Amino acid sequence: METKKKLIYYWSPALSKVATCKAVINSVYSFNKYSKDCVSYLIDACGEWEPYKSEIFDKKINLLKLNIKYFKLLFKDGYLASRISYLLIFFLSFFSLYNFLKKNKPDYLIVHLITSLPLILFNLFNFETKLILRISGLPKLNFFRRTLWKISNRFIYRVTCPTNETKINLIKQGIFNQDKIFLLRDPVIEILKIAKEKKKSIENNSKNFILAAGRLTRQKNQILLVELMKNIIKKSPSLKLIILGDGEKKELIESVIKKEKLENNIRLIGYQSNIFKYLKNCKCFISTSLWEDPGFVMIEAAATNCFVISSDCRSGPKEFIGENRGLLFKNNDYKDLIDKYNLFDTMKINEIYKRKINAKKESNKYTIFSHYKELLKIL
């Protein structure tokens, strides 16, 4: 007699392309790829997964449509406008998600990002499903979130955190029972994909450029890189900085580049689906983020044998880089960034090689298979 497979549903509406979306897709995919006993599904609340449709198709991910597609009509930018969109998703998905869970009775519901809706539903109604709260970053515990988490504690089966620092911080808050809280690293690395994408070439394969990547936002703090280039081109006038990504700070960054007359040294080339062909050719990768948890591109850089220089922001980079897997500079400290870059620039080849190898080994903890094994234990 064939054993019935366990059903795992994922809920993770997002308004923009954030790293969590990639983590969710890869987590769903990990069960499709490796599990014989479970089948996973991704809930599409309003068409928010449309931008990822080719990847979802390629990975043969089961997409469950909850409502009509109205994602394109939602406000994406601005704090107040985005909150209005979150409220719309909440109210328009309330009864459809309730009916969905009652009818399909999944064994597990893993929730990310807009988690207030499933948490409130589990407080109001009885479900046979086990609820898993996935913390996607170092959480800001405002009054509403703290209160909702506290009253939801008895309905939550597991809470997972992407870094040890977030896990320790959450335990100190005393909101959830400690035995419910687990470390679950994000599924960042697809080894075969990296090997395939690295084969592709860029316009100029010279290694005389520094690479940065991420949305052009306050969090990523790319302005600090402009200050760095202003200093180091005095010694290395031909050195370039390539920044990958788009975002609301693009015009500001462009204006600062123009003001400092660095147009010949700094290029903003927008979002790139294949970052690995840049990583394999750059001199080093620099992350200036004010906070990360854990820092996807940093991990991808390490997996691509790229030397990483990162801020010591909370909470992922400190854990990942440590003492001997790259270099850390003090968060948002322009002078320390320059010092660490100069240290890298004068570092012996064998020391650079050793740190690259150590970082690549650490990145193995963030593969899709490693994530799958850990999540299976937690379930």
N, C-alpha and C positions, 0 to 999 in steps of 0.2 A: 504493500500500500504506500502510495506516494505521500510524503510529508508535506503539509501545507506550508508554503513559504511565508515568512514574516513580512508584513508591509511596513515600509518606512516612508513617511511623507516629510517633505521639506517645505517650510514657509519662510520666504525671505524677500518681501517686496523692497525695491530700491528705486530711487529717482534718478540716480546717475551711475556711471560705471565706476564702482568702487571695488577694492580688492576682495571684499567679502563675497561679491557675486561670483568671482572666479573660484573662491574657496567652496562655495555652495555647489557649483556645477561639478567641480572635481570630487567633492564628497559623494554626491549622487552617483557620479560615474564610477567611483571606486567600488560600490556595491554591484553595479552592472558588470564590472570587469572581473571581480574576484570572488563574489559570493555565490554559493550554490543554494543557500538557505534563506536568503532575503531578496526582496525586490524593492527598489526605491523609485519614488516619484517626486517630481518637482511641481509644486502648485504655482500656477500662473494667475495672480489675483486680477490683473487688469491689462495684461499685455506687456508687463515690465521686462519679460525675457525675450521680447522681439529682437533687441539689438544683438542677442547672442544666438540667434536661431541657427546659424550655420554650424556653430560649435555644438549646440544641443543636438542637431541632426547628425553630425559626424560621430558623436559619442553615444548615439542611440538612447538618449535620455527620454524617459517617459514624462511628458508634460501634461498636467491636468489643468484644464482651463476652468476657472472658477466663475468668471463673469465675462461680459462683452469687453472688447478692447477699448479702453479709454485712456490708456497711458499717455498717448501723444497730446492729449488735452490738458494734462496736469502741469502745474507750475513746477519748474525744476530748480530755478535759481533764487537765492535770497532766503533769509531765515523765515520771515513771516509767510511768504508765498509757499515755501516747501512744507510748512506746518499745515497750511490749508489743504495741500495735496495729501498729506498723511491722514488728516481727518476724513477726507473724502474716501480714501482707501479703506479706512476703518469702518465707516458707516455703510459703504456700499458692499463691503465683504462680510458684514456681521452675520447675516442670516444664511448667506450662501456657504460660508465656511462652517457654520454650525451644522447645516444640513449635510454637508460634505462629510464631516467627521462622524455624524450619526449613521449615515448610510453606509459608508465604506469601512468604518471601524478599523483604521490602521493600528498596527501594534505600537508604533512610535510616531510622534510628531516632533520634528526637530525645528526649532524656531530661531530665526536671526532677525536683526534690524528692527522692523516694526513689530515688536513682540507684544505690545499692549493688547491687541485684539485677541490672540489665542489665550493669553493669560486671563483676561477678563471672562472669556467664554468658559474657561475651565473653573473659574470661581463661581459662575452662575449656573452651570449645568454639569451633569455627570456624564463622563465619557469613559469608554473602555480603554482608550488610548493612553499610553505613557508619554508624558510631556517632557521634552528635553530642551532646556534653555541654553542656547549657544551664545556666550559673550563674545562679541566680535572685536572688541577693543577695550582699552581701559575705560570703564564706564563712569560717566558723570552722574553721581547719585543726587539728583535733585529730589525734592520732597515727593513728587508724584511717583517717580521710579522706585525710590526706596520703599514707599508705602505699598505700592503694587507688588513689588517683589516679596515683601514681608507677608502680606496676606495670601500670596500665591505659594508660599514655601511648601505647605502641606500637599499641594497638587502637583508640584514639580518632582519628577523622578530623578533627573540628573541636571547638573549645571556644568558646562565645559568652558574652559578658558584657554586661549591660544598661547599664553606664556606663563611661566612660574610666577613672575612678579604680579600679574593680574590675579592669579589664583591666591597668592598670599594676601594680597590686598583685599580680596573678596572675603576670605576667611576672617580677617581682622574686623571687617564690618559687622560680622555676626548676623547677617540677614538670613542665610541659608544654613541648614545643618551641614557641618563640615564633611560628613561622610558622603554628601551628595556632590561635592565639588571635585572636578577632575581636570587635569591638564590634558588638552587635546590639541596638538599642533596642527596648523592649517595644512591642507594638501596643496602645496605650492608647485612642487617639481614633477614634471612629466619627462622622464629621462629620454625617451624616444623622440619627443617633440623637440627638446633642446638640440639633440644630435641632428635632426632634420633641418631646423631653422638656422643653425649655425653654418650650414653649407651655403646659404644664400649670401650674396655679396652686397656691399654698399657702394655708393658712388666713389668714395675715396677710402681705400683700405689702409691708409697710413695710420699708425698707432699714435700719432701725435695729437691726440685729443682726449679730453676728460669727458666722461659721460655722466649725466644726471637724468632721471626719469621719474615721472609722477605728475599728477594733476597740478596745474598752476594755481595753487591755493595758498592761503596763509599757513596751513599745516606744513606744507612741503618746504616753505621758506627759501625759495630759489634766489631771492634777492641777495642772500649771503654769498651765493656763488659768483654774482657779479662783482662783489667786493673782493673776493678771492682772485678772480681773473685780473682785476685792476692792479693787484699787487704782483702776481707772478709773471705777467707778460713783460715786466721790466727786465727780467732775467731770461725769459723764454718768449720772445715776441711772436714766434710762429705757432705757438701752442693755441689750440682751439678748445672751446667748450660747446658741446652739443647737449641741448636740453630737449627731451622727448616729453610730450604731453600737452594738453589743452586745459583751459580753466579760466575762472573769473579774474585772475591776476595777470593775465597775458599782457594787456595794455600797459599796466604799471611796470612790469618787467621790461617790456620793450622801450618804454620811455626812459627808464634808468640806464639801459644799455646805450641808448642814443645820447643821453646826457654825458655819459662817461666816455663816449666815442669808442665803443668796443664792438661796433657792428661787424668788423672783420674778424673778430676773435670769438664771438658768441653767436650761436645759431639756435633759434627756436624752430623746430621742424614739426611740431604738432604730435598728435597721437600716432603711434606706430604699432601695428598688430604683432610685428616680429621685432622684439627688442634684442634677441640673442645675436643677430648679425652685427649689431653695434657693440654689444658687450665683448664679443670675441676680438674686436679690433681696437678697443679703447685702451688708453694708458692706465686708467683706473676708473672706478665708479665712486661717486660721492653722493651721500645722502645727507641733506641738511634739515631733515624733518624736525619739527618741534615736538612731535609725539608719533609713535608707531606701535603697532601691536599685531604682528611682529615686524613687518617691513618686507613685503613680498619681493620687490625688485632687488633689494639687498641680498636676499636668499638666492634669487635667480642669478644674480651676478656671481656669487660664490660658486654656484653649481656650474658656471661657465668658465671657471678658472680666472676670474677677474678679481683684481685686488680691490678691496672695499675700504673706504674711509667714511665713517658715519658719525653723526652726533650721538652723544650718549643719552639721548632722550628716553623717556619711559615709553614702552617697557621692553620691546623686542630687541633693539640693537645691542644693548648692553649684554643681554643673555647670549645673543648669537655671536657677536664679535669677541667678547671676553678679552683676555689678555694677549692672545696669540693667534687670532684669526683675521687680522686686519688692523685698523687703527681707529680709535675713538677720540673725538674732540668734544670739548665742553659745549653743551647745548646752547645754540644761538650765540656762540662766542667767536667772533670774526678773527681775532688774533690767534686763538688756539687752533682754529681751522688752518690758518696759514702755517703755524708751527708744525702741525701734524702733516700737512702736505709737503713741507720742506723736509721733514723727517723721512717721509716715503721717498721723496725724490733723491735722497742721498743714501737710501738703504741698500745694503749689499744684495746682490741678486739671489744668493742662497737663502737669505732671510725672507725676502719677498716670496720666493718659491715655497718655503716652509709654511708661511702664513696662508698662502693660497690653498695648499693641500689641506691644512687644518680646517679651513672654512668650507672647502668642498665636502670633507667628511661630515661636518656638522650639518650641511644642507641635506644629507641623506635622511635625517630625521623628519624632513618635510616633504618626502615623496608621497605620492598618492597611495602607494601600498602601505607605507608606515602609518599613515593616517587611518586607513581602513582597519589595520590590525588593532590599533589603539581604540578606535570607536567601537569595534566589535566587542572588546573586553568591557568597555563602559556599558554597552547595552546589556 
